[in-house]
């Protein structure tokens, strides 16, 4: 099987990953509902950026919670 390497210069992916790392650095321990929602939005944005890079749909774990509703 051939190895596949994806190269990207996706600024969107880089930016949202930086935001996620900053958020996690500032919010240690249990999250409030508001913080959890904010993190979920960041994870959704990261999944969308990954989808753009790979060309296939990628969902975040926070999207799974929406499907249970």
DSSP file (Angstrom, degrees, kcal/mol; ACC not computed):
  #  RESIDUE AA STRUCTURE BP1 BP2  ACC     N-H-->O    O-->H-N    N-H-->O    O-->H-N    TCO  KAPPA ALPHA  PHI   PSI    X-CA   Y-CA   Z-CA
    1    1 A X              0   0    0      0, 0.0     2,-0.3     0, 0.0     0, 0.0   0.000 360.0 360.0 360.0 139.4    0.0    0.0    0.0
    2    2 A X        -     0   0    0      1,-0.1     2,-0.3     0, 0.0     0, 0.0  -0.553 360.0-122.1 -79.6 135.8    1.3    3.4   -0.9
    3    3 A X        -     0   0    0     -2,-0.3     2,-0.5     1,-0.0    -1,-0.1  -0.588  24.7-148.5 -74.8 138.1    2.0    6.0    1.8
    4    4 A X        -     0   0    0     -2,-0.3     2,-0.5     2,-0.0    -1,-0.0  -0.936  11.7-169.6-111.9 129.5    0.0    9.2    1.5
    5    5 A X        -     0   0    0     -2,-0.5     2,-0.6     2,-0.0    -2,-0.0  -0.978   6.8-157.0-118.9 128.1    1.5   12.5    2.6
    6    6 A X        -     0   0    0     -2,-0.5     2,-0.5     2,-0.0    48,-0.1  -0.917   8.2-167.7-106.4 121.3   -0.7   15.6    2.8
    7    7 A X        +     0   0    0     -2,-0.6     2,-0.4    46,-0.1    -2,-0.0  -0.905  14.6 169.0-107.1 134.6    1.1   18.9    2.6
    8    8 A X        -     0   0    0     -2,-0.5    45,-0.0     2,-0.1    -2,-0.0  -0.994  37.9-166.5-144.9 151.0   -0.7   22.0    3.5
    9    9 A X        +     0   0    0     -2,-0.4     2,-0.6    44,-0.0     3,-0.1  -0.172  37.4 162.5-120.1  36.0   -0.1   25.6    4.2
   10   10 A X     >  -     0   0    0      1,-0.2     4,-1.9     2,-0.1     5,-0.1  -0.424  23.2-171.5 -65.1 107.4   -3.6   26.0    5.6
   11   11 A X  H  > S+     0   0    0     -2,-0.6     4,-2.9     1,-0.2     5,-0.2   0.848  85.3  57.9 -65.5 -34.6   -3.7   29.2    7.6
   12   12 A X  H  > S+     0   0    0      2,-0.2     4,-2.4     1,-0.2     5,-0.2   0.923 107.5  46.0 -62.8 -44.4   -7.2   28.4    8.9
   13   13 A X  H  > S+     0   0    0      2,-0.2     4,-2.0     1,-0.2    -1,-0.2   0.923 114.7  47.5 -65.5 -44.0   -6.0   25.1   10.3
   14   14 A X  H  X S+     0   0    0     -4,-1.9     4,-2.1     1,-0.2    -2,-0.2   0.932 112.9  49.3 -61.3 -46.4   -3.0   26.7   11.9
   15   15 A X  H  X S+     0   0    0     -4,-2.9     4,-2.1     1,-0.2    -2,-0.2   0.917 112.5  45.1 -62.5 -45.8   -5.0   29.6   13.4
   16   16 A X  H  X S+     0   0    0     -4,-2.4     4,-2.4     1,-0.2    -1,-0.2   0.862 110.7  54.3 -70.6 -33.1   -7.7   27.4   14.9
   17   17 A X  H  X S+     0   0    0     -4,-2.0     4,-2.4    -5,-0.2    -1,-0.2   0.910 108.6  49.6 -64.8 -40.1   -5.1   25.0   16.4
   18   18 A X  H  X S+     0   0    0     -4,-2.1     4,-2.5     2,-0.2    -2,-0.2   0.912 110.6  50.4 -61.5 -42.8   -3.4   28.0   18.0
   19   19 A X  H  X S+     0   0    0     -4,-2.1     4,-2.6     2,-0.2    -2,-0.2   0.901 110.1  49.9 -62.6 -41.3   -6.7   29.2   19.4
   20   20 A X  H  X S+     0   0    0     -4,-2.4     4,-2.7     2,-0.2     5,-0.2   0.933 111.4  48.1 -63.5 -45.9   -7.5   25.7   20.8
   21   21 A X  H  X S+     0   0    0     -4,-2.4     4,-2.0     1,-0.2    -2,-0.2   0.904 112.9  48.5 -63.1 -40.8   -4.0   25.5   22.5
   22   22 A X  H  X S+     0   0    0     -4,-2.5     4,-1.6     2,-0.2    -1,-0.2   0.926 111.8  50.0 -62.4 -45.0   -4.5   29.0   24.0
   23   23 A X  H  X S+     0   0    0     -4,-2.6     4,-1.6     1,-0.2     3,-0.4   0.933 111.8  47.0 -59.5 -47.6   -8.0   28.1   25.2
   24   24 A X  H  < S+     0   0    0     -4,-2.7    -1,-0.2     1,-0.2    -2,-0.2   0.841 109.6  54.7 -66.1 -32.7   -6.7   24.9   26.8
   25   25 A X  H  < S+     0   0    0     -4,-2.0    -1,-0.2    -5,-0.2    -2,-0.2   0.815 114.4  40.3 -67.9 -30.2   -3.8   26.7   28.4
   26   26 A X  H  < S+     0   0    0     -4,-1.6     2,-0.6    -3,-0.4    -2,-0.2   0.663 113.4  55.3 -91.3 -19.4   -6.2   29.2   30.0
   27   27 A X     <  +     0   0    0     -4,-1.6     2,-0.3    -5,-0.2    -1,-0.2  -0.762  67.0 169.8-122.8  84.5   -8.9   26.8   31.1
   28   28 A X        +     0   0    0     -2,-0.6     2,-0.1    -3,-0.2    -3,-0.1  -0.692  50.5   6.0 -93.9 147.0   -7.6   24.0   33.2
   29   29 A X  S    S+     0   0    0     -2,-0.3     2,-0.0     2,-0.0    -2,-0.0  -0.436 113.6   5.2  84.6-158.0   -9.9   21.6   35.0
   30   30 A X  S    S-     0   0    0     -2,-0.1     2,-0.3     1,-0.1    -2,-0.0  -0.337  71.6-138.0 -65.9 139.7  -13.6   21.3   34.7
   31   31 A X        -     0   0    0      1,-0.1     2,-0.1    -2,-0.0    -1,-0.1  -0.733  10.4-124.0 -98.9 147.2  -15.2   23.6   32.1
   32   32 A X     >  -     0   0    0     -2,-0.3     4,-2.6     1,-0.1     5,-0.2  -0.334  36.5-101.4 -74.1 169.2  -18.4   25.6   32.6
   33   33 A X  H  > S+     0   0    0      1,-0.2     4,-2.2     2,-0.2     5,-0.2   0.898 125.6  51.0 -60.0 -40.0  -21.2   25.1   30.0
   34   34 A X  H  > S+     0   0    0      2,-0.2     4,-2.2     1,-0.2    -1,-0.2   0.917 111.3  46.8 -64.4 -44.1  -20.2   28.3   28.3
   35   35 A X  H  > S+     0   0    0      2,-0.2     4,-2.7     1,-0.2    -2,-0.2   0.887 110.8  52.6 -64.9 -39.1  -16.5   27.2   28.1
   36   36 A X  H  X S+     0   0    0     -4,-2.6     4,-2.4     2,-0.2    -2,-0.2   0.901 109.6  48.9 -63.5 -40.8  -17.5   23.8   26.8
   37   37 A X  H  X S+     0   0    0     -4,-2.2     4,-2.1     2,-0.2    -2,-0.2   0.904 110.9  50.4 -64.7 -40.8  -19.6   25.4   24.1
   38   38 A X  H  X S+     0   0    0     -4,-2.2     4,-2.0     2,-0.2    -2,-0.2   0.922 111.9  47.0 -63.2 -44.4  -16.7   27.6   23.1
   39   39 A X  H  X S+     0   0    0     -4,-2.7     4,-2.7     1,-0.2    -2,-0.2   0.904 109.7  54.5 -63.2 -41.0  -14.3   24.7   23.0
   40   40 A X  H  X S+     0   0    0     -4,-2.4     4,-2.2     1,-0.2    -1,-0.2   0.888 107.2  50.3 -59.6 -40.4  -16.9   22.8   20.9
   41   41 A X  H  X S+     0   0    0     -4,-2.1     4,-2.2     2,-0.2    -1,-0.2   0.900 110.7  49.5 -65.2 -40.3  -17.1   25.6   18.4
   42   42 A X  H  X S+     0   0    0     -4,-2.0     4,-2.3     2,-0.2    -2,-0.2   0.916 111.0  49.3 -63.8 -42.9  -13.3   25.6   18.1
   43   43 A X  H  X S+     0   0    0     -4,-2.7     4,-2.3     1,-0.2    -2,-0.2   0.877 110.1  51.3 -65.0 -37.2  -13.2   21.9   17.6
   44   44 A X  H  X S+     0   0    0     -4,-2.2     4,-2.2     2,-0.2    -1,-0.2   0.906 109.9  49.7 -64.5 -41.3  -15.9   22.2   14.9
   45   45 A X  H  X S+     0   0    0     -4,-2.2     4,-2.2     2,-0.2    -2,-0.2   0.892 110.5  50.3 -64.0 -39.3  -13.8   24.9   13.2
   46   46 A X  H  X S+     0   0    0     -4,-2.3     4,-2.6     2,-0.2    -2,-0.2   0.915 109.5  50.7 -65.4 -41.6  -10.7   22.6   13.3
   47   47 A X  H  X S+     0   0    0     -4,-2.3     4,-2.4     1,-0.2    11,-0.3   0.900 110.3  49.9 -61.8 -40.3  -12.7   19.7   11.8
   48   48 A X  H  X S+     0   0    0     -4,-2.2     4,-2.1     2,-0.2    -1,-0.2   0.899 110.9  49.3 -65.0 -40.0  -13.9   22.0    9.0
   49   49 A X  H  X S+     0   0    0     -4,-2.2     4,-1.9     2,-0.2    -2,-0.2   0.899 111.3  49.1 -66.7 -40.2  -10.3   23.1    8.3
   50   50 A X  H  X S+     0   0    0     -4,-2.6     4,-2.8     2,-0.2     5,-0.3   0.901 108.7  54.1 -64.0 -40.2   -9.1   19.5    8.3
   51   51 A X  H  X>S+     0   0    0     -4,-2.4     4,-2.7     1,-0.2     5,-0.5   0.909 107.2  50.9 -59.0 -43.0  -11.9   18.7    5.9
   52   52 A X  H  <5S+     0   0    0     -4,-2.1    -1,-0.2     1,-0.2    -2,-0.2   0.896 113.0  46.0 -62.2 -39.8  -10.8   21.4    3.6
   53   53 A X  H  <5S+     0   0    0     -4,-1.9    -2,-0.2     1,-0.2    -1,-0.2   0.926 121.4  35.3 -68.7 -45.9   -7.2   20.1    3.6
   54   54 A X  H  <5S-     0   0    0     -4,-2.8    -2,-0.2     2,-0.2    -1,-0.2   0.743  97.9-130.2 -84.1 -23.9   -8.0   16.5    3.1
   55   55 A X  T  <5S+     0   0    0     -4,-2.7     2,-0.3     1,-0.3    -3,-0.2   0.636  77.1  94.7  80.4  13.4  -11.0   16.9    0.8
   56   56 A X  S   <S-     0   0    0     -5,-0.5    -1,-0.3    -6,-0.3     2,-0.3  -0.955  85.9 -93.8-132.1 154.1  -13.2   14.6    2.9
   57   57 A X        -     0   0    0     -2,-0.3     2,-0.4    -3,-0.1    -9,-0.1  -0.506  40.4-175.5 -72.7 129.4  -15.6   15.4    5.6
   58   58 A X        -     0   0    0    -11,-0.3     2,-0.3    -2,-0.3    -7,-0.2  -0.990   6.9-158.6-123.2 132.6  -14.2   15.2    9.1
   59   59 A X        -     0   0    0     -2,-0.4     2,-0.2    -8,-0.0   -15,-0.1  -0.826  12.3-129.9-110.0 151.2  -16.4   15.7   12.2
   60   60 A X    >>  -     0   0    0     -2,-0.3     3,-0.9     1,-0.1     4,-0.8  -0.521  27.6-109.6 -91.3 165.4  -15.3   16.8   15.6
   61   61 A X  H 3> S+     0   0    0      1,-0.3     4,-0.9     2,-0.2     3,-0.4   0.799 119.3  62.0 -63.9 -27.2  -16.2   15.0   18.8
   62   62 A X  H 3> S+     0   0    0      1,-0.2     4,-1.0     2,-0.2    -1,-0.3   0.791  95.6  60.5 -70.1 -25.3  -18.4   17.9   19.7
   63   63 A X  H <> S+     0   0    0     -3,-0.9     4,-1.5     1,-0.2    -1,-0.2   0.825  95.8  61.5 -68.0 -30.9  -20.5   17.2   16.6
   64   64 A X  H  X S+     0   0    0     -4,-0.8     4,-0.9    -3,-0.4    -1,-0.2   0.871  99.2  55.1 -62.9 -36.5  -21.3   13.8   18.0
   65   65 A X  H  < S+     0   0    0     -4,-0.9     3,-0.5     1,-0.2     4,-0.5   0.873 104.9  53.4 -64.2 -37.2  -23.0   15.5   20.9
   66   66 A X  H >< S+     0   0    0     -4,-1.0     3,-1.0     1,-0.2    -1,-0.2   0.850 103.3  57.2 -65.5 -34.5  -25.2   17.5   18.5
   67   67 A X  H 3< S+     0   0    0     -4,-1.5    -1,-0.2     1,-0.2    -2,-0.2   0.758  98.6  60.8 -68.3 -24.5  -26.3   14.2   16.8
   68   68 A X  T 3<        0   0    0     -4,-0.9    -1,-0.2    -3,-0.5    -2,-0.2   0.662 360.0 360.0 -76.9 -15.6  -27.6   12.8   20.1
   69   69 A X    <         0   0    0     -3,-1.0    -1,-0.2    -4,-0.5    -2,-0.1   0.475 360.0 360.0 -71.9 360.0  -30.2   15.6   20.4
